[in-house]
Amino acid sequence: MTDPTGRGLSRAERQAMPVALDVAVEIAKHNGVCIRPVVLRRLDIHTGTTEDVNVPCGTTLEAKCPPCAKRNRYLRMAQCREGWHLDAEPSTTPDEPNEEQRWLVEFRADMQAQRDAADKAGDDTTDLDAVLAGLDEEINAAGMRGTLLGRTTAKRTRSTRRRQDAPDLPRRVRRNTTLGRTFTGSDGATYRPSLFITLTLPSYGRVRAGQGVPVDPDAYDYPRAARDALHFSKLVDRFVQNLRRVAGYDVQYFSSVEPQKRFAPHLHMAVRGTMPRAEIKAIAAATYHQVWWPSVDEVRFEGEHLPVWTERPERAEPYPDGQDGDYLDPVTGELLPTWHEALDRLDADDEAEPLHVVRFGPQVDVQGVLAGTPDADQCIRYLSKYLTKSLGDTLDADDPARRDHAARMIEALRYEPCSAACPNWLRYGVQPKNARAGMSPGRCRGKAHKPEHLGYAGRRVLVSRKWSNKTLAEHKRDRRTWALEALGLADEPTDPHRYVWKPVPAGDDNIPSLALRLLRMVAERQRWRATLLALEARATGQDLSAVELQEAA
């Protein structure tokens, strides 16, 4: 008889035995259960009872938990499908404010008047400012969008005149609609076609077909590739703006950013409505984004020669730029220009050129798609193909050429400024925005500098506001409502203020082990699946026994 504890086995035999927790994790993955649930303690303020709830970790598309990432992908696919070929205008009229909302805004107006009067009289306004901040939070919690403060800082403006090397675009009179044109076929049927567009960045050097690695790595333009990746999201914004100007209607889109084999980001976009392919390609060719940042041509500080942080004198009011210190040259003691001072110098130079100009490449693919066709389903699957993966999943450690290509790309990104607050600005003699002690070039913690993101720090999925007339949370509630109705469970709306959620401290003895929590969640998921299969069998007239349902689950 085999010893269940395995004490009579050799070390090699014991090492070959599967780990129980690993088996539980694989079973959880197979059943679509989150393998990294977060335990939150929920307090019901009506009854005073507390309950520990396992919350799935997958709140973003880039969830590291495969079941959560897969579930989010299906949610995005449903969102894409519902909004692509709408035949009716989405409802965008806001609701009328209720009495509570009106009272909050009126009360804030009174408090604002008191604050302004106190400020004019030279009195201390600290308490009134705290009251106004609390009222702003209550206004948003009461179901109102936006803020009553508006812009609190002046916006820098630059000339909007187009570059001489960019072609001009026509501008049509805009119609107040989000729907594309319809066409009537010879059979009398009405068709509402839409578009599927793919945009790529330009070439940085010849690459090997099918591999994406440079033929000559020394001739490959890595600095330009890094800057294009860093600012790709802004280029996409400009493309949407130009698309709406030329189309003449409020174009709605669902797009996803994916990596190419050469590690450059490219865009797949589902567009509601149709336009001539030549116009789409002309818009892409005329779209650009200028990065108006200080120059990075001269490296002033590197190695051991780095700027030194010095504290500013204390004062009653905070400094206008929000900093409590400055970086200075360790040799001369000269203060480095702050971010705002560097931009002021750039604005004052009439002959200044942008740091970088991002453009699309000449490869633009445009396809017409009809609703309900296999092509539409294939495009939706293609749009969501990479949403369960990180941008860095394309790295192939087994291929030395790709490994070297990735290393060169990551090194090009290391010292490239990713934002106004990036510590890399110290390398070029400029203080980052909101500078603080401890900053060092090459050690930026920004998302863009991490190898798994390959320079792209923007959102992976970009959806226009009037795409499906629903938020992602509303799509999630729709799926939840359908599942609860199918399971015969009540879906009663709950008061959002009824529960107070708190994280459970690490090491809490009342929390079961991860393996036990996974087993309970798997059992619950299997019960749900068995119920759904029974309902499906009943709808199709089949007669499945309990044993068959158990096996199917």
C-alpha positions as CSV (number, residue, x, y, z in Angstrom):
1,M,0.0,0.0,0.0
2,T,1.4,3.4,-1.0
3,D,2.1,5.8,1.9
4,P,-0.2,8.9,1.3
5,T,2.3,11.1,2.9
6,G,5.1,10.0,0.5
7,R,7.6,9.6,3.3
8,G,8.7,6.2,1.9
9,L,9.5,7.7,-1.5
10,S,12.9,9.0,-2.7
11,R,13.5,12.7,-3.1
12,A,13.4,12.4,-6.9
13,E,10.0,10.6,-6.7
14,R,8.6,13.3,-4.3
15,Q,9.8,16.1,-6.6
16,A,8.0,14.5,-9.5
17,M,4.7,14.6,-7.6
18,P,2.4,17.5,-8.6
19,V,1.9,20.2,-6.0
20,A,-1.7,20.3,-4.7
21,L,-2.0,24.1,-5.0
22,D,-0.8,24.0,-8.6
23,V,-3.4,21.5,-9.4
24,A,-6.1,23.7,-7.7
25,V,-4.9,26.6,-9.8
26,E,-5.1,24.6,-13.0
27,I,-8.6,23.5,-12.1
28,A,-9.6,27.1,-11.4
29,K,-8.3,28.2,-14.8
30,H,-10.2,25.4,-16.5
31,N,-13.4,26.5,-14.9
32,G,-12.8,30.2,-15.6
33,V,-12.3,31.1,-11.9
34,C,-9.9,34.0,-10.9
35,I,-6.7,32.5,-9.6
36,R,-5.7,35.6,-7.7
37,P,-8.9,36.7,-5.9
38,V,-8.6,39.7,-3.6
39,V,-10.4,39.3,-0.2
40,L,-12.4,42.4,0.8
41,R,-14.4,42.8,4.0
42,R,-17.9,44.1,3.3
43,L,-19.8,45.9,6.1
44,D,-23.6,46.2,5.7
45,I,-24.4,49.4,7.5
46,H,-28.1,48.5,7.6
47,T,-27.7,45.2,9.5
48,G,-24.2,45.7,11.0
49,T,-23.0,42.4,9.7
50,T,-19.6,41.8,8.0
51,E,-18.7,39.3,5.2
52,D,-15.5,38.4,3.5
53,V,-15.9,38.5,-0.3
54,N,-13.6,37.1,-2.9
55,V,-13.3,39.8,-5.6
56,P,-11.7,38.9,-9.0
57,C,-8.4,40.6,-9.7
58,G,-9.3,41.3,-13.3
59,T,-10.4,45.0,-13.3
60,T,-8.2,45.8,-16.3
61,L,-7.7,44.3,-19.7
62,E,-4.1,43.6,-18.9
63,A,-4.9,41.4,-15.9
64,K,-2.2,38.9,-15.2
65,C,-4.9,36.3,-14.2
66,P,-5.7,34.4,-17.4
67,P,-9.4,33.7,-16.6
68,C,-10.0,37.4,-15.7
69,A,-8.2,38.5,-18.9
70,K,-10.3,36.1,-21.0
71,R,-13.5,37.3,-19.3
72,N,-12.6,40.9,-20.0
73,R,-11.9,40.0,-23.7
74,Y,-15.4,38.6,-24.1
75,L,-16.8,41.7,-22.5
76,R,-15.0,43.9,-25.0
77,M,-16.1,41.7,-27.9
78,A,-19.7,42.2,-26.8
79,Q,-19.2,46.0,-26.6
80,C,-17.7,46.0,-30.1
81,R,-20.4,44.0,-31.6
82,E,-23.3,46.0,-30.1
83,G,-22.0,49.4,-31.2
84,W,-20.5,48.7,-34.7
85,H,-23.7,48.7,-36.8
86,L,-26.2,50.7,-34.8
87,D,-29.3,51.7,-36.8
88,A,-30.6,54.3,-34.3
89,E,-29.0,57.3,-32.7
90,P,-27.7,56.6,-29.2
91,S,-29.5,58.5,-26.5
92,T,-27.2,61.2,-25.1
93,T,-29.7,63.5,-23.4
94,P,-28.7,63.8,-19.7
95,D,-31.4,63.3,-17.0
96,E,-33.0,66.2,-15.3
97,P,-31.3,67.0,-11.9
98,N,-33.2,65.8,-8.8
99,E,-33.8,67.9,-5.7
100,E,-30.7,66.6,-3.9
101,Q,-28.5,67.6,-6.8
102,R,-30.1,71.0,-7.1
103,W,-29.7,71.6,-3.4
104,L,-26.0,70.6,-3.4
105,V,-25.2,73.0,-6.2
106,E,-27.1,75.9,-4.6
107,F,-25.4,75.2,-1.3
108,R,-22.0,75.2,-3.0
109,A,-22.8,78.6,-4.6
110,D,-23.5,80.0,-1.1
111,M,-20.2,78.6,0.3
112,Q,-18.3,79.9,-2.8
113,A,-19.7,83.4,-2.1
114,Q,-18.6,83.2,1.5
115,R,-15.1,82.0,0.5
116,D,-14.7,84.8,-2.1
117,A,-15.8,87.4,0.5
118,A,-13.3,86.1,3.1
119,D,-10.5,86.1,0.5
120,K,-11.3,89.7,-0.5
121,A,-11.2,90.7,3.1
122,G,-7.9,89.0,3.6
123,D,-9.2,86.4,6.1
124,D,-8.0,82.8,6.3
125,T,-10.0,80.6,3.8
126,T,-8.5,77.2,4.8
127,D,-11.7,75.9,6.5
128,L,-13.9,77.2,3.6
129,D,-11.7,75.6,1.0
130,A,-12.0,72.3,2.9
131,V,-15.8,72.7,2.9
132,L,-15.8,73.3,-0.9
133,A,-13.6,70.3,-1.6
134,G,-16.0,68.1,0.4
135,L,-19.0,69.5,-1.5
136,D,-17.3,68.8,-4.8
137,E,-16.9,65.2,-3.7
138,E,-20.6,65.0,-2.7
139,I,-21.7,66.5,-6.0
140,N,-19.9,63.7,-7.9
141,A,-21.2,61.1,-5.5
142,A,-24.7,62.3,-6.1
143,G,-24.5,61.3,-9.7
144,M,-23.3,64.5,-11.5
145,R,-20.5,64.5,-14.0
146,G,-17.7,67.0,-14.4
147,T,-16.5,69.7,-12.0
148,L,-17.6,73.2,-11.2
149,L,-14.0,74.5,-10.9
150,G,-13.1,74.3,-14.6
151,R,-9.5,74.8,-15.6
152,T,-7.4,76.1,-12.7
153,T,-4.2,76.7,-14.7
154,A,-3.6,78.6,-18.0
155,K,-3.3,76.5,-21.1
156,R,-0.3,76.8,-23.4
157,T,-1.4,77.6,-26.9
158,R,0.6,77.2,-30.1
159,S,0.0,78.1,-33.7
160,T,-2.4,75.7,-35.3
161,R,-1.1,76.3,-38.8
162,R,-0.4,73.1,-40.6
163,R,3.1,72.0,-41.5
164,Q,4.2,72.8,-45.0
165,D,5.2,69.1,-45.6
166,A,1.7,67.9,-44.7
167,P,-1.1,67.9,-47.3
168,D,-4.3,69.8,-46.6
169,L,-7.6,68.1,-45.9
170,P,-11.1,69.0,-47.0
171,R,-13.6,69.8,-44.3
172,R,-17.3,69.0,-44.8
173,V,-20.2,70.6,-43.1
174,R,-20.8,68.4,-40.0
175,R,-24.1,66.6,-39.6
176,N,-25.4,66.0,-36.1
177,T,-25.4,62.2,-36.4
178,T,-23.3,59.2,-35.5
179,L,-24.8,56.9,-38.1
180,G,-23.2,56.2,-41.5
181,R,-24.9,56.2,-44.8
182,T,-27.3,53.4,-46.0
183,F,-27.5,51.9,-49.5
184,T,-30.3,50.1,-51.2
185,G,-29.5,47.1,-53.2
186,S,-31.1,45.9,-56.4
187,D,-33.2,43.5,-54.3
188,G,-34.6,46.3,-52.3
189,A,-32.6,45.4,-49.1
190,T,-31.0,48.2,-47.1
191,Y,-27.3,47.9,-46.3
192,R,-25.4,49.9,-43.6
193,P,-21.7,49.2,-44.3
194,S,-18.9,50.1,-41.8
195,L,-15.1,50.1,-42.0
196,F,-12.2,48.2,-40.5
197,I,-9.0,50.2,-40.6
198,T,-5.4,49.1,-39.8
199,L,-2.8,51.8,-39.4
200,T,1.0,51.2,-38.9
201,L,4.0,53.3,-38.1
202,P,6.7,54.0,-40.8
203,S,9.8,51.9,-41.5
204,Y,12.9,52.3,-39.3
205,G,15.0,50.0,-41.5
206,R,14.7,46.8,-43.4
207,V,13.5,43.8,-41.3
208,R,13.5,40.1,-42.1
209,A,10.1,38.9,-43.4
210,G,8.1,36.9,-40.9
211,Q,10.6,37.6,-38.0
212,G,10.5,41.4,-37.6
213,V,14.1,41.7,-36.7
214,P,16.4,44.2,-38.5
215,V,18.5,43.0,-41.3
216,D,21.2,45.5,-40.1
217,P,20.6,46.4,-36.4
218,D,23.3,49.2,-36.6
219,A,21.3,51.0,-39.4
220,Y,17.9,50.5,-37.7
221,D,16.6,53.9,-36.3
222,Y,15.9,52.8,-32.7
223,P,15.7,56.4,-31.3
224,R,12.9,57.3,-33.7
225,A,11.1,54.0,-33.1
226,A,11.2,54.6,-29.4
227,R,9.8,58.2,-29.7
228,D,7.1,57.0,-32.1
229,A,6.0,54.3,-29.6
230,L,6.0,56.8,-26.7
231,H,3.7,59.3,-28.6
232,F,1.6,56.9,-30.6
233,S,-1.5,57.5,-28.6
234,K,-1.4,61.2,-29.4
235,L,-1.1,60.4,-33.1
236,V,-4.2,58.2,-32.9
237,D,-6.1,61.2,-31.3
238,R,-5.1,63.4,-34.2
239,F,-6.3,60.8,-36.7
240,V,-9.7,60.6,-35.1
241,Q,-10.0,64.5,-35.2
242,N,-9.1,64.6,-38.9
243,L,-11.4,61.7,-39.6
244,R,-14.4,63.5,-38.1
245,R,-13.5,66.7,-40.0
246,V,-13.5,65.0,-43.3
247,A,-16.4,62.6,-42.7
248,G,-18.8,65.4,-41.9
249,Y,-20.5,63.4,-39.0
250,D,-19.6,62.4,-35.5
251,V,-17.6,59.3,-36.3
252,Q,-17.7,56.6,-33.6
253,Y,-15.0,54.0,-33.3
254,F,-13.7,51.0,-31.4
255,S,-10.0,50.4,-31.7
256,S,-7.2,48.3,-30.1
257,V,-3.5,48.8,-30.1
258,E,-1.4,45.7,-30.7
259,P,2.4,45.1,-31.2
260,Q,3.9,44.1,-34.5
261,K,6.8,41.6,-34.7
262,R,9.2,44.5,-35.0
263,F,7.8,45.7,-31.6
264,A,6.2,48.8,-33.1
265,P,2.6,49.5,-32.0
266,H,-0.1,49.5,-34.7
267,L,-3.9,50.2,-34.6
268,H,-6.9,48.2,-35.6
269,M,-10.1,50.4,-35.7
270,A,-13.7,49.5,-36.3
271,V,-15.5,52.6,-37.6
272,R,-19.3,53.0,-37.8
273,G,-20.2,54.2,-41.3
274,T,-18.3,54.2,-44.5
275,M,-16.0,56.6,-46.5
276,P,-14.0,56.1,-49.7
277,R,-10.8,54.2,-49.2
278,A,-8.8,57.0,-50.9
279,E,-10.0,59.5,-48.4
280,I,-9.0,57.3,-45.4
281,K,-5.5,56.9,-46.9
282,A,-5.3,60.6,-47.5
283,I,-6.3,61.4,-43.9
284,A,-3.6,59.0,-42.6
285,A,-1.0,60.6,-44.8
286,A,-2.0,64.1,-43.6
287,T,-2.1,63.2,-39.9
288,Y,0.9,64.1,-37.7
289,H,1.6,65.0,-34.1
290,Q,4.2,67.5,-33.0
291,V,5.9,67.0,-29.6
292,W,6.8,70.5,-28.3
293,W,9.3,69.6,-25.6
294,P,12.8,70.9,-24.7
295,S,15.6,69.6,-26.8
296,V,17.4,66.4,-25.9
297,D,20.3,66.8,-28.4
298,E,22.8,67.5,-25.7
299,V,23.5,65.2,-22.8
300,R,24.6,67.4,-19.9
301,F,24.6,64.9,-17.0
302,E,25.4,61.2,-16.9
303,G,27.3,58.6,-14.9
304,E,28.5,60.1,-11.6
305,H,28.0,63.6,-12.8
306,L,24.3,64.1,-11.9
307,P,22.3,67.1,-10.7
308,V,22.0,67.6,-6.9
309,W,18.8,68.2,-5.0
310,T,18.5,71.2,-2.7
311,E,15.6,72.2,-0.5
312,R,13.9,75.6,-1.0
313,P,13.3,77.9,2.0
314,E,10.1,77.3,3.9
315,R,7.3,79.7,3.2
316,A,3.6,80.1,4.3
317,E,2.2,79.5,0.8
318,P,3.3,76.7,-1.5
319,Y,5.5,77.7,-4.5
320,P,3.6,78.2,-7.8
321,D,5.1,75.2,-9.4
322,G,4.4,73.0,-6.4
323,Q,8.0,72.0,-5.8
324,D,9.8,72.2,-2.4
325,G,13.3,72.1,-3.9
326,D,15.4,72.3,-7.0
327,Y,18.1,70.5,-8.8
328,L,21.4,72.3,-9.5
329,D,24.6,71.6,-11.4
330,P,27.0,69.8,-8.9
331,V,30.0,71.8,-10.3
332,T,28.8,75.3,-10.9
333,G,25.9,75.3,-8.5
334,E,23.6,76.7,-11.2
335,L,19.9,75.9,-10.8
336,L,18.5,73.9,-13.6
337,P,15.5,75.5,-15.3
338,T,12.2,74.2,-14.1
339,W,9.8,72.5,-16.5
340,H,7.7,75.6,-16.9
341,E,10.7,77.8,-17.4
342,A,12.0,75.5,-20.1
343,L,8.7,75.7,-21.9
344,D,8.7,79.5,-21.6
345,R,12.1,79.6,-23.3
346,L,10.8,77.3,-26.1
347,D,7.7,79.5,-26.6
348,A,9.9,82.6,-26.8
349,D,12.0,81.1,-29.6
350,D,10.3,81.9,-32.9
351,E,12.7,79.6,-34.8
352,A,12.2,76.6,-32.5
353,E,11.4,73.2,-34.0
354,P,9.4,70.4,-32.3
355,L,11.4,67.7,-30.5
356,H,9.7,65.0,-32.6
357,V,7.0,64.6,-35.3
358,V,5.1,61.4,-35.3
359,R,3.4,60.1,-38.5
360,F,1.8,57.0,-39.8
361,G,3.5,54.8,-42.4
362,P,2.3,54.4,-46.0
363,Q,0.7,51.0,-45.2
364,V,-3.0,51.7,-44.6
365,D,-5.5,48.8,-44.9
366,V,-9.2,49.7,-45.3
367,Q,-12.0,47.0,-45.5
368,G,-15.7,47.4,-45.8
369,V,-17.8,45.3,-43.4
370,L,-21.5,44.5,-43.2
371,A,-23.3,43.6,-40.0
372,G,-24.1,40.0,-39.3
373,T,-21.5,38.6,-41.8
374,P,-18.6,36.2,-41.1
375,D,-16.3,39.1,-42.0
376,A,-17.7,41.2,-39.1
377,D,-17.2,38.4,-36.6
378,Q,-13.7,37.7,-37.8
379,C,-12.8,41.4,-37.5
380,I,-14.2,41.5,-33.9
381,R,-12.1,38.5,-33.0
382,Y,-9.1,40.2,-34.6
383,L,-9.7,43.4,-32.6
384,S,-9.6,41.5,-29.3
385,K,-6.9,39.0,-30.3
386,Y,-4.2,40.5,-28.2
387,L,-6.2,41.9,-25.3
388,T,-5.4,39.0,-23.0
389,K,-1.7,39.5,-23.6
390,S,0.9,42.0,-22.7
391,L,2.7,44.0,-25.4
392,G,5.9,42.3,-24.3
393,D,4.5,38.8,-24.9
394,T,5.8,39.1,-28.4
395,L,9.4,38.9,-27.1
396,D,10.9,35.6,-28.0
397,A,13.8,34.7,-25.7
398,D,14.7,31.6,-27.8
399,D,15.7,33.7,-30.8
400,P,19.0,35.5,-30.3
401,A,18.2,38.0,-33.0
402,R,14.9,39.0,-31.4
403,R,16.5,39.1,-28.0
404,D,19.1,41.5,-29.3
405,H,16.5,43.5,-31.1
406,A,14.4,43.8,-27.9
407,A,17.5,44.8,-25.8
408,R,18.3,47.6,-28.3
409,M,14.8,48.9,-28.2
410,I,14.6,48.8,-24.4
411,E,18.0,50.6,-24.2
412,A,16.7,53.3,-26.6
413,L,13.7,53.8,-24.3
414,R,15.8,53.9,-21.1
415,Y,16.8,57.6,-21.4
416,E,14.1,58.9,-23.6
417,P,11.7,61.2,-21.7
418,C,8.2,59.6,-21.6
419,S,6.3,62.5,-20.0
420,A,6.8,66.0,-18.5
421,A,7.4,64.4,-15.1
422,C,10.0,61.8,-16.3
423,P,13.3,61.9,-14.4
424,N,15.2,61.5,-17.7
425,W,14.9,65.3,-18.2
426,L,17.7,65.7,-15.6
427,R,20.0,64.1,-18.1
428,Y,19.4,67.0,-20.5
429,G,19.6,69.8,-18.0
430,V,15.9,70.4,-17.3
431,Q,14.0,69.7,-14.1
432,P,11.0,67.4,-14.5
433,K,7.6,68.8,-13.8
434,N,6.8,68.5,-10.1
435,A,10.4,67.5,-9.4
436,R,11.2,65.8,-6.1
437,A,14.2,64.5,-4.3
438,G,15.7,61.1,-5.3
439,M,15.1,61.4,-9.1
440,S,17.8,59.9,-11.4
441,P,18.0,59.6,-15.2
442,G,17.4,56.1,-16.5
443,R,15.3,55.0,-13.5
444,C,11.9,56.2,-14.5
445,R,9.1,54.0,-13.1
446,G,6.7,55.0,-15.8
447,K,4.8,52.4,-17.7
448,A,6.4,53.2,-21.0
449,H,9.9,52.3,-19.8
450,K,8.9,48.8,-18.7
451,P,10.0,46.0,-21.1
452,E,6.6,44.5,-21.3
453,H,5.1,47.7,-22.7
454,L,7.7,48.5,-25.3
455,G,7.3,52.3,-25.0
456,Y,3.5,52.4,-25.3
457,A,1.9,53.7,-22.1
458,G,-1.6,54.5,-23.5
459,R,-4.8,52.5,-23.2
460,R,-4.9,49.2,-25.2
461,V,-8.6,49.7,-26.1
462,L,-10.0,53.1,-27.3
463,V,-13.7,53.5,-27.5
464,S,-15.7,56.6,-28.4
465,R,-18.3,57.8,-26.0
466,K,-21.3,57.2,-28.3
467,W,-20.2,53.8,-29.5
468,S,-22.8,51.5,-27.9
469,N,-24.7,54.0,-25.8
470,K,-23.4,52.1,-22.8
471,T,-20.3,52.2,-20.5
472,L,-18.2,49.1,-20.0
473,A,-19.8,48.8,-16.5
474,E,-23.3,48.7,-18.1
475,H,-22.2,46.0,-20.5
476,K,-20.9,44.0,-17.5
477,R,-24.2,44.5,-15.7
478,D,-26.1,43.3,-18.7
479,R,-24.2,40.1,-18.8
480,R,-24.6,39.7,-15.0
481,T,-28.4,40.3,-15.3
482,W,-28.7,37.6,-18.0
483,A,-26.8,35.1,-16.0
484,L,-28.8,35.7,-12.8
485,E,-32.1,35.5,-14.7
486,A,-31.0,32.2,-16.3
487,L,-30.0,30.8,-12.9
488,G,-33.3,31.9,-11.3
489,L,-31.6,34.3,-8.9
490,A,-32.9,37.8,-7.9
491,D,-31.1,40.7,-9.5
492,E,-32.3,43.5,-7.1
493,P,-30.5,46.8,-7.4
494,T,-28.5,47.6,-4.2
495,D,-28.0,50.9,-2.6
496,P,-24.3,51.9,-3.4
497,H,-24.1,53.6,0.0
498,R,-25.2,50.5,1.9
499,Y,-21.9,48.7,2.0
500,V,-18.5,49.8,3.2
501,W,-15.6,47.9,1.7
502,K,-12.2,47.5,3.4
503,P,-9.1,45.5,2.5
504,V,-8.4,42.5,4.8
505,P,-5.0,42.9,6.6
506,A,-2.3,40.5,5.6
507,G,-2.0,37.5,7.9
508,D,-5.6,37.6,9.1
509,D,-6.3,34.2,10.7
510,N,-10.0,34.3,9.6
511,I,-9.1,34.2,5.9
512,P,-9.0,30.6,4.4
513,S,-6.0,29.6,2.4
514,L,-5.8,30.4,-1.3
515,A,-6.3,26.7,-2.3
516,L,-9.5,26.4,-0.1
517,R,-10.9,29.7,-1.6
518,L,-10.2,28.4,-5.1
519,L,-12.0,25.1,-4.4
520,R,-15.1,26.9,-3.1
521,M,-15.2,29.2,-6.1
522,V,-14.7,26.3,-8.5
523,A,-17.6,24.4,-6.8
524,E,-19.9,27.4,-7.1
525,R,-18.9,27.9,-10.8
526,Q,-19.7,24.2,-11.5
527,R,-23.1,24.6,-9.9
528,W,-23.9,27.6,-12.1
529,R,-22.7,25.8,-15.2
530,A,-24.8,22.7,-14.4
531,T,-27.8,24.9,-14.0
532,L,-27.2,26.7,-17.3
533,L,-26.7,23.4,-19.1
534,A,-29.9,22.1,-17.7
535,L,-31.8,25.2,-18.9
536,E,-30.2,24.8,-22.4
537,A,-31.2,21.1,-22.5
538,R,-34.7,22.0,-21.5
539,A,-34.9,24.7,-24.2
540,T,-33.7,22.2,-26.9
541,G,-35.9,19.4,-25.7
542,Q,-33.0,17.2,-24.5
543,D,-33.2,15.1,-21.4
544,L,-29.9,15.0,-19.5
545,S,-29.5,13.1,-16.4
546,A,-27.8,14.5,-13.3
547,V,-24.7,12.4,-14.0
548,E,-24.4,13.8,-17.5
549,L,-24.8,17.4,-16.2
550,Q,-22.2,16.7,-13.6
551,E,-19.8,15.4,-16.3
552,A,-20.6,18.3,-18.7
553,A,-19.9,20.8,-15.9
